[in-house]
Amino acid sequence: MDRVDLDSAQGRKAYRDELNGVARPYRWGGLVFIVIGAFVLWGSTRGWAGLTESAQVWGYGALAIGWVLFLTATFLRTRHHKRRMAQGL
């Protein structure tokens, strides 16, 4: 890969776009699971759409999976940035 050019605005934008692409499916998947888990928990406490209190287990599970995916994406992006700055890629 080419050396990162952070001295120009165009180089910074290109690097920002590169970082945004790293682990994007993990971030989006995590966000989806977190939102679904929040709605399931919210709905189960209010009896919405026929959800009972037993659905709370699924809601908490979805929240846990979502946060694991989101933290995984953060780890992968940080690792990519460190390696890229050290030109290890």
C-alpha positions in Angstrom: 0.0 0.0 0.0 1.1 3.6 -0.5 2.3 5.7 2.3 -0.5 7.6 4.1 -0.5 11.3 3.2 -1.9 13.2 6.2 -0.3 16.5 5.2 -3.0 17.4 2.6 -6.8 17.7 3.0 -7.3 15.2 0.2 -5.0 12.7 1.8 -6.7 12.9 5.1 -10.1 12.5 3.5 -8.8 9.4 1.6 -7.5 7.9 4.8 -10.7 8.7 6.7 -12.6 6.9 3.9 -10.2 3.9 4.2 -10.7 3.7 7.9 -14.5 3.9 7.5 -14.4 0.9 5.3 -12.5 -1.3 7.8 -14.9 -3.7 9.6 -18.0 -1.9 8.3 -20.1 -5.1 8.2 -19.3 -5.7 11.9 -20.3 -2.2 12.9 -23.6 -2.3 10.9 -24.3 -5.8 12.2 -23.7 -4.7 15.8 -25.9 -1.7 15.3 -28.7 -3.8 13.9 -28.5 -6.3 16.8 -28.4 -3.5 19.4 -31.5 -1.8 17.9 -33.4 -5.1 17.6 -32.5 -6.0 21.2 -33.6 -2.6 22.5 -37.0 -2.9 20.7 -37.5 -6.4 22.0 -36.7 -5.4 25.6 -38.9 -2.3 25.3 -41.7 -4.2 23.8 -41.5 -7.1 26.3 -41.8 -4.7 29.2 -45.0 -3.2 27.8 -46.5 -6.3 26.3 -46.2 -4.8 22.8 -46.9 -7.1 19.8 -47.6 -10.0 22.1 -44.0 -10.1 23.6 -43.9 -11.6 27.0 -41.3 -11.3 29.7 -39.6 -14.4 28.3 -38.6 -12.4 25.3 -36.3 -10.4 27.5 -33.8 -13.2 27.3 -33.7 -12.8 23.5 -33.5 -9.0 23.9 -30.5 -9.2 26.2 -28.9 -11.8 24.0 -29.3 -9.5 20.9 -27.8 -6.6 22.9 -24.8 -8.7 24.0 -24.2 -9.9 20.4 -24.5 -6.4 19.1 -22.0 -4.9 21.6 -19.5 -7.8 20.9 -19.7 -7.1 17.2 -19.3 -3.3 17.7 -16.3 -3.8 20.0 -14.8 -6.2 17.6 -15.1 -3.6 14.8 -13.5 -1.0 17.1 -10.6 -3.4 17.8 -10.1 -4.3 14.1 -10.2 -0.6 13.1 -7.7 0.4 15.7 -5.4 -2.5 14.8 -5.6 -1.5 11.1 -4.8 2.1 12.0 -1.8 1.2 14.1 -0.4 -1.1 11.4 -1.1 1.4 8.7 0.8 4.2 10.6 3.7 1.8 11.1 3.5 0.8 7.4 3.1 -2.8 8.4 0.4 -3.4 5.8 
